């Protein structure tokens, strides 16, 4: 009787743990090349297959082999090869990696069964991405990794990158539309190593500030994050936001889930006036290289900030309290 009771308690515990987990997305890392004729013949079947999948994400990587003259490789050469080498598949295209698992090159990429093992899975971790675009100058990508349920995960790797959702270009193999093109690694290409908290509800936050690159169509640039087990490379979770998503507000820093701050004038030449009902607030001015130029703690409803000594240009004003972070572009005249 005692053994039966223990078995029931164990099953109930496992069931509760699984119920607390969240849906795991599917991420396909697609290694291709604009000079590759085989890619041109196999990619259409893959894309048809991929388009029929729900809860799936896609990133196309353009390695140097077999064709180093591929323009999309050359525009992000170090990152493209580094991500390809992460899976030890540099040498031929096209190749697929689904949820961290390398798909054999001989597989029919148009067969829906390649996605079957990864459907309807759950995970103890969630990812949330806040993407802030400051005009056409720069953007901030913030990734929040949250523990959703009890887990036994070891060391994890968080890969964060920018992709361009569509590029119209004929590289020579006949393909004229290129989707979800890997443009820049924000984290190391092998991922940022860390351990997920054991406390349910705990979060880790990683933030990256990126300047616009003239070769990008900035309106099509978006953020993506891939969380994997460091050893096996198995996917823990993946997330992306649309290129049109922008958590920056205009005029007021007004986010009802965080706090409200009024900042004026903007553009400014000698001082800023900061008004908030949610003090104390950590106030920072950050340049477009990510350096903190000025930092203060605001302990009153209205505060004047001297910016007369700042070099004219574009900066990011960031404010943080116990409820979260908001930020906005500031122009110093």
C-alpha positions as CSV (number, residue, x, y, z in Angstrom):
1,X,0.0,0.0,0.0
2,X,2.9,2.3,0.9
3,X,4.5,1.7,-2.5
4,X,1.2,2.5,-4.3
5,X,0.9,5.7,-2.4
6,X,4.4,6.8,-3.2
7,X,3.9,6.0,-6.9
8,X,0.7,8.1,-6.9
9,X,2.4,11.0,-5.3
10,X,5.3,10.8,-7.8
11,X,2.9,10.7,-10.7
12,X,1.0,13.7,-9.3
13,X,4.2,15.6,-8.9
14,X,5.3,14.9,-12.4
15,X,1.9,15.8,-13.8
16,X,1.9,19.2,-11.9
17,X,5.4,19.9,-13.2
18,X,4.4,19.3,-16.8
19,X,1.2,21.4,-16.5
20,X,3.3,24.3,-15.3
21,X,5.5,24.2,-18.4
22,X,4.9,26.3,-21.5
23,X,4.7,25.3,-25.2
24,X,8.1,24.9,-26.9
25,X,8.5,26.5,-30.3
26,X,10.2,24.9,-33.3
27,X,13.3,26.7,-34.7
28,X,14.8,25.8,-38.0
29,X,18.2,27.0,-38.8
30,X,18.6,26.8,-42.5
31,X,22.1,26.8,-44.0
32,X,21.9,27.9,-47.6
33,X,23.8,29.9,-50.2
34,X,22.8,32.3,-53.1
35,X,25.3,30.7,-55.5
36,X,24.2,27.1,-54.7
37,X,22.2,25.5,-57.5
38,X,21.2,22.5,-55.3
39,X,19.8,25.1,-52.8
40,X,17.6,26.6,-55.5
41,X,16.2,23.2,-56.3
42,X,15.6,22.0,-52.7
43,X,14.7,25.2,-50.8
44,X,11.2,25.6,-52.4
45,X,10.1,22.2,-51.1
46,X,11.5,23.1,-47.6
47,X,9.7,26.4,-47.5
48,X,6.4,24.9,-48.5
49,X,6.9,22.3,-45.7
50,X,7.9,25.0,-43.2
51,X,4.9,27.2,-44.1
52,X,2.6,24.4,-43.1
53,X,4.0,24.3,-39.6
54,X,2.6,26.2,-36.6
55,X,4.6,27.6,-33.8
56,X,7.8,27.5,-35.9
57,X,10.5,30.0,-36.5
58,X,13.2,30.2,-39.2
59,X,16.7,31.6,-39.6
60,X,18.7,31.4,-42.8
61,X,22.5,31.3,-42.4
62,X,24.8,31.7,-45.4
63,X,28.2,30.0,-44.8
64,X,31.4,30.4,-46.9
65,X,31.4,26.9,-48.2
66,X,30.8,25.8,-50.9
67,X,30.6,29.4,-52.3
68,X,32.4,32.2,-50.5
69,X,31.3,34.7,-53.2
70,X,27.8,34.6,-51.8
71,X,26.9,38.2,-51.0
72,X,24.8,37.4,-48.0
73,X,27.7,35.4,-46.6
74,X,30.1,38.3,-47.2
75,X,27.9,40.8,-45.5
76,X,28.1,38.8,-42.2
77,X,31.0,36.5,-42.8
78,X,32.3,35.9,-39.3
79,X,28.9,35.3,-37.8
80,X,27.7,33.1,-40.6
81,X,30.6,30.7,-40.4
82,X,30.7,30.7,-36.6
83,X,27.1,29.6,-36.4
84,X,27.7,26.9,-39.0
85,X,30.7,25.7,-37.2
86,X,28.7,25.5,-34.0
87,X,26.9,22.5,-35.6
88,X,30.1,21.2,-37.4
89,X,28.4,21.3,-40.8
90,X,30.5,23.8,-42.7
91,X,31.2,22.4,-46.2
92,X,27.9,21.9,-48.1
93,X,24.5,23.5,-48.5
94,X,21.6,23.3,-48.0
95,X,21.5,21.9,-44.5
96,X,18.8,22.0,-41.8
97,X,19.1,22.1,-38.0
98,X,15.8,21.7,-36.2
99,X,15.7,22.4,-32.5
100,X,19.4,22.0,-32.3
101,X,19.5,18.6,-34.1
102,X,21.3,18.3,-37.4
103,X,19.1,16.8,-40.1
104,X,20.9,14.4,-42.4
105,X,21.7,16.0,-45.8
106,X,20.0,13.1,-47.7
107,X,16.7,13.8,-46.0
108,X,13.7,15.1,-48.1
109,X,13.3,18.6,-46.7
110,X,9.8,18.8,-48.1
111,X,8.6,15.9,-46.0
112,X,6.4,17.0,-43.1
113,X,7.8,14.2,-41.0
114,X,11.0,16.1,-40.3
115,X,9.0,18.3,-38.0
116,X,7.0,15.6,-36.3
117,X,9.4,14.9,-33.4
118,X,9.3,18.5,-32.4
119,X,5.6,19.2,-32.3
120,X,3.5,19.7,-29.1
121,X,6.5,19.7,-26.8
122,X,6.7,21.7,-23.6
123,X,9.6,23.4,-21.7
124,X,10.3,24.8,-18.2
125,X,11.6,28.1,-19.6
126,X,10.0,31.0,-21.5
127,X,11.6,33.8,-23.6
128,X,10.3,37.3,-24.0
129,X,11.8,39.8,-26.3
130,X,11.5,43.6,-26.1
131,X,12.6,45.3,-29.3
132,X,13.0,49.1,-29.2
133,X,13.8,50.9,-32.5
134,X,15.0,54.4,-32.2
135,X,14.0,55.9,-35.6
136,X,16.4,54.5,-38.2
137,X,19.5,55.0,-36.0
138,X,19.7,52.1,-33.7
139,X,17.7,49.5,-31.7
140,X,17.8,47.8,-28.4
141,X,17.0,44.1,-28.0
142,X,16.2,42.9,-24.5
143,X,15.7,39.2,-23.8
144,X,14.0,38.0,-20.6
145,X,14.6,34.3,-19.7
146,X,12.0,33.2,-17.1
147,X,11.8,29.9,-15.1
148,X,8.2,28.6,-15.6
149,X,8.5,25.3,-13.7
150,X,10.8,23.0,-11.8
151,X,13.6,21.6,-14.0
152,X,16.8,19.6,-14.1
153,X,18.5,21.6,-16.8
154,X,22.2,22.1,-16.7
155,X,24.3,24.8,-18.3
156,X,22.4,26.6,-21.1
157,X,23.5,28.7,-24.1
158,X,21.5,31.8,-25.1
159,X,22.0,32.8,-28.8
160,X,20.6,36.3,-29.6
161,X,20.7,37.7,-33.1
162,X,19.2,40.1,-35.6
163,X,17.6,38.9,-38.9
164,X,16.2,40.6,-41.9
165,X,12.7,39.2,-42.7
166,X,13.0,39.5,-46.5
167,X,15.8,40.3,-48.9
168,X,15.1,40.6,-52.6
169,X,18.3,39.7,-54.4
170,X,19.4,37.4,-57.3
171,X,22.8,35.9,-56.3
172,X,23.1,33.7,-59.4
173,X,21.2,30.5,-58.5
174,X,17.8,31.8,-59.5
175,X,16.5,32.5,-56.0
176,X,15.3,36.1,-55.8
177,X,13.7,36.1,-52.4
178,X,15.6,35.3,-49.2
179,X,13.8,34.9,-45.9
180,X,14.8,35.5,-42.3
181,X,18.5,36.3,-43.2
182,X,20.9,36.2,-40.3
183,X,22.4,39.7,-40.1
184,X,24.2,40.0,-36.8
185,X,25.0,38.0,-33.7
186,X,24.3,40.0,-30.6
187,X,25.5,37.2,-28.2
188,X,28.5,35.0,-29.1
189,X,27.6,32.7,-32.0
190,X,27.9,29.7,-29.7
191,X,25.6,31.4,-27.2
192,X,26.0,33.1,-23.8
193,X,26.5,30.5,-21.1
194,X,24.5,30.5,-17.9
195,X,22.3,28.4,-15.6
196,X,18.6,28.8,-15.4
197,X,17.3,29.7,-11.9
198,X,15.6,26.9,-9.9
199,X,13.2,29.4,-8.5
200,X,9.9,29.5,-10.4
201,X,9.1,33.0,-11.6
202,X,12.8,34.2,-11.5
203,X,14.0,35.9,-14.7
204,X,17.4,36.8,-16.2
205,X,17.6,39.8,-18.5
206,X,20.1,40.4,-21.3
207,X,20.1,43.7,-23.3
208,X,22.0,44.7,-26.5
209,X,22.2,48.0,-28.2
210,X,22.9,47.9,-32.0
211,X,23.6,50.6,-34.6
212,X,21.8,50.4,-37.9
213,X,23.9,49.0,-40.7
214,X,23.5,50.8,-44.1
215,X,23.3,47.5,-45.9
216,X,20.2,46.5,-44.0
217,X,16.6,47.5,-44.7
218,X,16.1,48.6,-41.1
219,X,12.3,48.4,-41.3
220,X,12.7,44.6,-41.9
221,X,15.2,43.9,-39.1
222,X,13.9,41.9,-36.1
223,X,15.3,40.1,-33.0
224,X,15.5,36.4,-32.3
225,X,16.7,34.3,-29.3
226,X,17.5,30.6,-29.2
227,X,18.0,28.9,-25.8
228,X,19.8,25.6,-25.9
229,X,21.4,23.0,-23.7
230,X,25.1,23.7,-23.9
231,X,26.3,20.1,-24.3
232,X,23.6,18.4,-26.5
233,X,22.5,21.7,-28.2
234,X,18.9,20.5,-27.8
235,X,16.5,23.4,-27.8
236,X,15.0,24.6,-24.6
237,X,13.0,27.5,-26.1
238,X,13.1,30.0,-29.0
239,X,11.4,33.3,-29.7
240,X,11.3,36.1,-32.2
241,X,9.3,39.3,-32.7
242,X,8.2,40.9,-36.0
243,X,10.3,43.6,-37.6
244,X,7.3,46.0,-37.1
245,X,7.2,45.4,-33.3
246,X,8.6,48.3,-31.4
247,X,8.2,48.7,-27.6
248,X,9.3,52.3,-27.7
249,X,6.5,54.8,-27.2
250,X,6.5,58.4,-28.4
251,X,6.1,61.6,-26.3
252,X,5.6,60.0,-22.9
253,X,7.3,57.0,-21.5
254,X,4.0,55.4,-21.0
255,X,3.8,51.8,-20.2
256,X,1.0,50.9,-17.8
257,X,2.8,47.7,-16.8
258,X,5.9,49.6,-15.8
259,X,5.6,53.3,-15.0
260,X,5.0,56.7,-16.6
261,X,7.8,59.3,-17.1
262,X,7.6,62.6,-18.9
263,X,10.9,63.9,-20.5
264,X,11.2,67.3,-22.1
265,X,12.4,69.1,-24.1
266,X,13.6,66.7,-26.8
267,X,15.7,67.7,-28.7
268,X,17.5,69.4,-25.8
269,X,20.6,71.6,-25.6
270,X,21.3,72.3,-21.9
271,X,19.0,70.4,-19.6
272,X,16.2,67.8,-19.4
273,X,13.2,67.9,-17.1
274,X,12.2,64.6,-15.8
275,X,8.8,64.1,-14.2
276,X,7.6,60.8,-12.7
277,X,5.2,59.5,-10.1
278,X,7.2,56.3,-9.6
279,X,10.4,57.2,-7.8
280,X,13.1,56.3,-7.0
281,X,14.2,55.8,-10.6
282,X,17.6,54.8,-11.9
283,X,18.3,57.3,-14.8
284,X,21.0,56.6,-17.4
285,X,22.0,58.3,-20.7
286,X,23.7,55.8,-23.0
287,X,25.5,56.6,-26.3
288,X,25.0,54.6,-29.5
289,X,28.0,52.4,-28.7
290,X,26.3,51.3,-25.5
291,X,28.5,53.3,-23.1
292,X,26.8,54.9,-20.0
293,X,27.5,58.6,-20.3
294,X,25.5,59.9,-17.3
295,X,23.8,58.0,-14.4
296,X,21.7,59.3,-11.5
297,X,19.1,58.1,-9.0
298,X,16.0,60.2,-9.1
299,X,14.2,60.5,-5.8
300,X,11.7,63.2,-6.5
301,X,8.7,63.9,-8.7
302,X,10.4,66.6,-10.8
303,X,14.1,66.6,-11.5
304,X,16.4,68.7,-13.8
305,X,19.3,67.0,-15.5
306,X,22.3,69.0,-16.8
307,X,23.3,67.8,-20.3
308,X,25.2,70.9,-21.4
309,X,28.5,69.1,-21.5
310,X,27.2,66.2,-23.7
311,X,28.5,66.1,-27.3
312,X,25.7,66.9,-29.7
313,X,24.2,63.7,-31.2
314,X,21.8,60.9,-30.5
315,X,21.6,59.1,-27.1
316,X,19.3,56.6,-25.4
317,X,17.7,57.6,-22.2
318,X,16.9,54.6,-20.0
319,X,14.9,54.6,-16.8
320,X,14.4,51.7,-14.4
321,X,12.6,51.1,-11.2
322,X,11.2,48.0,-9.4
323,X,8.6,47.5,-12.1
324,X,10.8,47.4,-15.1
325,X,12.7,49.4,-17.8
326,X,11.6,52.0,-20.3
327,X,13.8,53.9,-22.8
328,X,13.6,56.5,-25.6
329,X,15.8,58.2,-28.1
330,X,17.1,61.7,-27.1
331,X,18.7,64.2,-29.4
332,X,21.3,66.6,-27.9
333,X,21.5,69.8,-29.9
